[in-house]
Amino acid sequence: MKYSESETLELKKSTSEINEAIISIVAILNKHNAGELIFGISPNGTVNGQSFSEKTLRDISQKIANSIEPKIYPRVEPQKIGEKYCIIVKFVGDEPIYYAQGKAYVRVADEDKLMSAKEIEKRIQSKSNLKWDSFVSDVSFEKVNETQLKKYIEEARKTERINFSYSNKKEVLEKLELIKGNNLLNAGKILFYDATEVQTAVFAGTSKNTFLDIKDKTANIFELIEFSEKYIKEHIDWRADLSTGTRQEIPEIPIRAISESLVNSFCHRDYTAPESNKVAIYKDRIEIWNPGEFPSEFKPLDFVKKELPSVLRNPKIAKILYYNRKIEKWGSGLRRIYDECKEHDVKVKFKVLKYGFSVIFFRSKPKVTKQESDTNQTQTRHKPDEENRQKWILDYLKTNQTIKSKDIIQKFKIVKDTSVRDLNNLIKQNKIIKKGAGNNVWYELR
């Protein structure tokens, strides 16, 4: 593949040209809001390669972050091009204007031109009212998840917040104001195209030292909210309440608070940041984190104790989530989480971090009602994912006669400790037996 410079791609022979590279990044951002730069390729397209170490990548990232205002946080990673490794820098930004060492530049063809004061003023005026989710993406409307789009329209119609039915992709996207020409706006890309990622994990203790399970998923916002909520529900404790005479399963964290927190997390995320949304389940707490600074003029509890207007990073995304009642009322998300947790005697904390925002739910031992205690019927529900794995193991053995731990690890993308625990549980239930020894261990039906 022959590389050539363009309005969104800059080529540098080596990292010795980092200062010139920073100017090119600013120029591209001020014209297109996103672009790429490659260290290790000459402007004529010759691939020279670029030596690197972890420190090299870190130094490039820090140099860019410290030299450009407003700050950006690029994705810097090695990539093999032909037979040689180069360093790829991918960057995005939605601010009206960016500066390198106090000067603004703009991309014209493959050159970086210094902007005049008048050009800077004009650009700020033209972009100051636009948010990132209003910019046109590089994704055609043809690539939207039509099943999800149809489902959304049906849900939104039931809330009576929209008054039209599904016709076809383009017409519906136009009515939702998520398309320009044939391309989705960034909001449409995030909402109805598989462009976003969430990382979920369960840790053994109160730190990230040892994880028991980890799953990542790339999809649209709606599927990620559903996936994340299901993941949390599968890994928290539930108790059986029999005090009313009818069995009820009660989660240790109120599900409505979890749902609200997930919607907020995806709605207010900074989608120009390279990090993904994260759900971390620890022994003592659950953390839901998203990249993106909290509004500096407020504290989280201001939105709990006062009636304040929403501060929307992604107004188009928020509007779509409002139409189908994922968002019930503007500016009420944190208060609803707080009130729900207070009602169920669950401690919750809103934490503003340097590069993101977390909602932290603190876990406690399941409560036992008097009737449960008297009849010894307190129960904590087995996690559905554990049950599903063990059912799969038994079904697999019926067909294949033998199974090894690695078969389960490959199927469910889990760690060895988890697969061994599943197998040991089935041994205790007298359903399977262990055979072999050392590195040659397998299991059979009893």
C-alpha positions in Angstrom: 0.0 0.0 0.0 1.4 3.4 -1.0 0.9 6.2 1.6 0.6 9.8 0.7 -0.2 12.9 2.8 -3.7 14.4 2.7 -5.8 16.8 4.7 -6.3 14.2 7.4 -3.0 12.2 7.2 0.5 13.5 8.0 3.7 11.4 7.4 6.9 11.9 9.4 10.2 10.1 8.8 10.9 9.7 12.5 10.0 10.9 16.0 12.8 13.5 15.7 10.1 15.6 13.9 7.8 15.6 16.9 7.5 19.4 17.1 6.5 19.6 13.4 4.1 16.7 14.0 2.4 18.6 16.8 1.7 21.5 14.4 0.3 19.1 11.8 -2.0 17.6 14.4 -3.3 21.0 15.4 -3.8 22.0 11.7 -5.8 18.8 11.0 -7.9 19.2 14.1 -8.8 22.8 13.2 -10.0 21.7 9.8 -11.4 18.2 10.3 -11.6 17.5 14.0 -9.9 14.1 13.5 -6.9 12.6 11.7 -3.8 10.4 11.8 -0.1 10.9 11.9 2.5 8.2 11.2 6.1 8.2 12.4 8.3 6.0 10.2 7.1 7.0 6.7 8.7 9.8 4.6 6.4 12.4 3.0 7.1 10.7 -0.4 5.6 7.4 1.0 8.8 5.5 1.6 8.4 3.2 4.7 11.5 3.7 6.8 10.2 2.2 10.0 10.5 3.6 13.5 12.1 1.9 16.5 10.1 2.2 19.7 9.7 1.1 23.3 6.9 1.5 25.8 8.7 4.7 26.9 8.8 6.0 23.3 5.0 5.6 23.0 4.5 7.2 26.4 6.8 10.1 25.6 5.0 10.9 22.4 1.6 10.8 24.1 2.8 13.1 26.9 4.5 15.5 24.5 1.3 15.9 22.4 -0.9 16.3 25.5 1.5 19.0 27.0 2.0 20.9 23.7 -1.6 21.3 22.5 -4.3 23.5 24.0 -7.1 22.6 24.7 -5.6 19.2 25.6 -6.2 16.1 23.6 -5.4 12.5 24.5 -4.3 10.7 21.3 -4.1 7.0 20.7 -0.5 6.1 20.1 0.4 2.5 19.1 2.9 0.6 16.9 1.7 -1.0 13.7 3.5 -3.2 11.2 3.5 -1.7 7.7 5.0 -4.0 5.2 8.1 -5.5 6.9 8.7 -2.6 9.3 7.1 -1.2 12.4 5.8 2.4 12.5 4.1 4.4 15.1 0.5 5.5 14.4 -1.0 8.5 16.2 -4.8 8.8 16.0 -6.4 11.9 17.4 -9.9 13.6 17.6 -11.2 16.8 19.2 -14.4 18.8 19.1 -13.2 22.2 20.5 -13.7 25.2 18.2 -9.9 25.9 17.9 -6.6 24.2 18.9 -3.2 25.8 19.5 0.4 24.5 19.3 2.8 26.6 21.3 0.2 29.4 21.4 -0.4 29.5 17.6 -3.3 28.2 15.5 -2.8 26.4 12.2 -5.2 25.0 9.6 -4.7 22.2 7.1 -4.7 23.1 3.4 -4.2 20.1 1.2 -1.1 18.5 2.8 0.3 21.8 4.3 -0.1 23.5 7.6 -0.9 27.2 7.3 -0.7 29.7 10.2 -4.2 31.1 10.9 -4.8 34.8 11.1 -6.7 36.4 14.0 -9.7 37.0 11.7 -9.7 33.3 10.7 -9.5 32.2 14.3 -12.4 34.4 15.2 -14.5 33.2 12.3 -13.8 29.6 13.2 -14.7 30.0 16.8 -18.0 31.7 15.9 -18.9 29.0 13.4 -18.1 26.1 15.7 -18.9 27.4 19.2 -22.5 26.2 19.1 -21.7 22.8 17.7 -21.0 19.7 19.8 -19.1 16.6 18.8 -22.2 14.5 18.3 -23.4 17.0 15.7 -20.5 16.6 13.4 -20.8 14.4 10.3 -19.1 10.9 10.8 -17.4 8.7 8.1 -20.2 6.1 8.4 -22.9 5.7 5.8 -26.5 5.5 7.0 -26.7 2.1 5.2 -24.5 0.6 8.0 -26.9 1.3 10.9 -28.3 -1.6 12.9 -31.8 -1.6 11.4 -33.2 -4.0 13.9 -32.2 -1.7 16.7 -33.5 1.3 14.9 -36.9 -0.3 14.4 -37.0 -1.4 18.1 -36.1 2.1 19.1 -38.9 3.7 17.1 -41.4 1.3 18.5 -40.3 2.1 22.1 -40.3 5.9 21.5 -43.8 5.8 20.0 -45.1 4.1 23.1 -43.8 6.9 25.2 -45.6 9.4 22.9 -42.5 11.5 22.7 -42.4 10.9 18.9 -45.4 10.6 16.6 -44.1 8.8 13.5 -43.7 5.1 12.6 -40.8 3.3 11.0 -40.7 3.7 7.2 -37.1 3.2 6.1 -33.6 3.9 7.5 -32.9 7.2 5.8 -36.3 8.8 6.3 -36.3 7.8 10.0 -32.8 9.0 10.6 -33.7 12.4 8.9 -36.7 12.8 11.2 -34.4 12.1 14.2 -31.9 14.6 12.8 -29.1 12.0 12.9 -28.0 12.2 9.2 -26.5 14.7 6.7 -26.4 13.6 3.1 -25.7 9.9 3.2 -23.6 9.9 6.3 -24.6 9.6 10.0 -23.8 12.3 12.4 -21.6 11.2 15.2 -24.6 10.8 17.4 -26.2 8.5 14.9 -23.0 6.5 14.6 -22.9 6.0 18.4 -26.6 5.3 18.8 -27.3 2.9 15.9 -23.9 1.6 14.6 -21.6 -0.8 16.4 -19.0 1.9 17.2 -18.7 1.9 20.9 -17.0 -0.4 23.5 -17.6 -1.2 27.1 -15.1 -3.2 29.3 -16.6 -5.2 32.2 -14.8 -7.2 34.8 -15.2 -9.0 38.2 -12.2 -8.8 40.6 -11.5 -11.2 43.4 -10.9 -8.5 46.1 -11.0 -4.8 46.5 -8.2 -4.0 43.9 -7.5 -5.0 40.3 -4.8 -7.4 41.3 -6.8 -10.6 40.4 -9.8 -10.8 38.1 -12.3 -13.6 38.1 -14.0 -12.7 34.8 -13.6 -10.1 32.1 -15.7 -9.4 29.0 -15.5 -6.6 26.4 -18.2 -5.7 23.9 -18.5 -3.4 20.9 -22.0 -2.4 19.9 -24.4 0.5 19.8 -25.4 2.4 22.9 -28.6 0.5 23.5 -27.0 -2.9 23.3 -24.1 -1.8 25.5 -26.5 -0.5 28.2 -28.4 -3.8 28.1 -25.2 -5.9 28.1 -23.7 -3.9 31.1 -26.9 -4.2 33.1 -27.2 -7.9 32.5 -23.5 -8.4 33.5 -24.0 -6.6 36.8 -27.2 -8.5 37.6 -25.4 -11.8 37.0 -22.5 -10.9 39.3 -24.2 -9.2 42.3 -25.9 -11.0 45.2 -29.6 -11.6 45.4 -31.6 -12.7 48.5 -34.9 -14.5 48.6 -37.5 -12.5 50.6 -40.4 -14.7 51.9 -41.8 -12.3 54.4 -44.9 -11.5 52.3 -45.7 -15.1 51.7 -44.6 -14.8 48.1 -41.0 -15.4 47.1 -39.3 -12.2 45.9 -35.6 -12.0 44.8 -34.1 -8.7 46.0 -30.8 -7.4 44.5 -28.1 -6.0 46.8 -28.0 -2.9 44.6 -31.3 -1.4 43.3 -31.5 -2.2 39.6 -33.2 1.1 38.8 -30.1 2.9 40.2 -27.8 0.7 38.1 -29.8 1.3 34.9 -29.9 5.1 35.5 -26.2 5.1 36.1 -25.4 3.2 32.9 -27.6 5.5 30.8 -25.8 8.5 32.3 -22.4 7.0 31.7 -23.0 6.4 28.0 -24.9 9.6 27.5 -22.3 11.9 29.0 -19.2 10.1 27.9 -16.5 12.0 26.0 -16.4 10.0 22.8 -13.3 11.8 21.6 -11.3 10.1 24.4 -9.6 6.8 23.5 -10.8 5.0 26.7 -13.9 2.9 26.9 -16.7 2.9 29.4 -15.9 0.5 32.2 -17.9 -1.6 34.7 -15.8 -3.0 37.6 -17.2 -5.3 40.2 -15.2 -5.6 43.3 -15.8 -7.5 46.5 -16.9 -4.4 48.3 -18.2 -2.1 45.5 -19.3 -1.7 41.9 -17.9 1.2 39.9 -19.4 2.5 36.6 -16.9 4.8 34.9 -16.9 6.9 31.8 -14.3 9.2 30.2 -15.1 12.8 30.2 -14.7 15.7 32.7 -17.6 16.6 35.0 -18.8 20.3 34.5 -16.2 22.3 36.4 -18.7 24.8 37.7 -20.7 22.2 39.6 -20.3 19.3 42.1 -22.3 16.1 41.6 -24.3 16.7 44.7 -25.5 20.1 43.3 -27.6 18.0 40.8 -28.9 16.0 43.8 -29.9 18.8 46.0 -30.8 21.5 43.5 -33.0 21.9 40.5 -30.3 22.6 37.8 -30.5 22.4 34.0 -28.6 19.6 32.3 -25.1 20.2 31.1 -25.1 18.1 28.0 -21.8 17.0 26.4 -23.8 15.1 23.7 -27.2 16.9 23.3 -28.3 14.9 20.3 -27.5 11.6 22.0 -29.4 12.8 25.1 -32.4 13.8 23.0 -32.7 10.3 21.5 -32.4 8.7 24.9 -35.1 11.0 26.2 -37.5 10.1 23.4 -37.6 6.4 24.5 -37.5 7.3 28.2 -34.0 6.0 28.8 -33.7 9.6 30.2 -36.9 10.4 32.2 -36.3 14.0 32.9 -33.5 16.5 32.0 -31.0 16.9 34.8 -32.5 14.3 37.1 -30.2 11.3 36.6 -27.9 11.7 39.7 -30.9 12.6 41.9 -32.7 9.5 40.8 -29.7 7.3 41.5 -29.2 8.9 44.9 -32.9 8.7 46.0 -33.1 5.1 44.8 -30.1 4.1 46.8 -31.2 6.0 49.9 -34.6 4.2 49.8 -32.9 0.8 49.8 -30.2 1.8 52.3 -27.3 1.5 49.8 -24.4 3.8 50.0 -23.5 5.5 46.7 -20.7 7.9 45.9 -20.3 10.2 42.9 -16.5 10.6 42.2 -15.1 13.3 39.9 -11.7 12.1 38.5 -9.2 13.9 36.4 -10.2 12.2 33.2 -13.6 10.8 34.0 -16.5 10.3 36.3 -17.5 7.3 38.4 -20.7 6.2 40.2 -19.7 3.8 43.0 -22.2 1.5 44.7 -21.0 0.0 48.0 -21.9 -3.6 48.6 -23.0 -5.1 51.8 -23.9 -8.6 53.1 -27.5 -9.6 52.0 -30.1 -8.8 54.7 -32.1 -11.6 56.2 -35.8 -11.2 57.0 -37.2 -12.6 60.2 -39.1 -15.3 58.4 -36.1 -16.3 56.4 -34.0 -16.5 59.6 -36.7 -18.6 61.4 -37.1 -21.0 58.6 -33.5 -21.1 57.4 -34.6 -20.2 53.9 -32.1 -17.4 53.2 -30.8 -17.9 49.7 -28.3 -16.2 47.5 -29.0 -16.8 43.9 -26.3 -18.6 42.0 -25.0 -16.4 39.2 -26.8 -17.3 36.0 -23.5 -17.2 34.0 -22.1 -19.9 36.3 -25.2 -22.0 35.9 -25.1 -21.6 32.1 -21.4 -22.7 31.9 -22.1 -25.8 34.0 -25.1 -26.7 31.9 -23.0 -26.3 28.7 -20.3 -28.5 30.3 -22.8 -31.3 30.8 -24.3 -30.9 27.4 -20.8 -31.0 25.9 -19.9 -34.2 27.7 -23.1 -35.9 26.4 -21.8 -35.3 22.9 -18.0 -35.5 23.2 -17.5 -37.9 26.2 -14.5 -35.9 27.6 -13.7 -32.2 28.3 -10.7 -30.3 29.4 -10.4 -27.0 31.3 -9.1 -25.3 28.2 -12.3 -26.2 26.3 -14.3 -24.1 28.8 -11.8 -21.3 28.8 -11.9 -21.0 25.0 -15.7 -21.2 24.9 -16.5 -18.6 27.5 -13.3 -16.4 27.5 -12.8 -16.9 31.2 -9.7 -17.5 33.3 -8.5 -21.0 34.4 -9.5 -20.5 38.0 -13.1 -20.0 37.0 -13.3 -23.0 34.7 -11.7 -25.2 37.4 -14.2 -23.9 40.0 -17.1 -24.9 37.6 -15.6 -28.4 37.2 -15.1 -28.8 40.9 -18.7 -27.8 41.6 -19.9 -30.5 39.2 -17.6 -33.0 40.8 -19.1 -32.2 44.2 -22.6 -32.6 42.7 -21.5 -36.2 41.6 -22.2 -35.3 38.0 -18.7 -35.6 36.6 -15.4 -37.3 37.5 -11.8 -36.2 37.1 -9.3 -38.4 35.3 -5.6 -38.2 34.4 -2.9 -36.2 36.2 -0.5 -33.3 35.8 -0.9 -31.5 32.5 -3.1 -34.3 31.1 -6.3 -33.9 33.1 -9.8 -34.4 31.6 -13.3 -34.9 32.9 -16.1 -37.4 32.1 -19.7 -37.8 33.1 -20.1 -40.0 36.2 
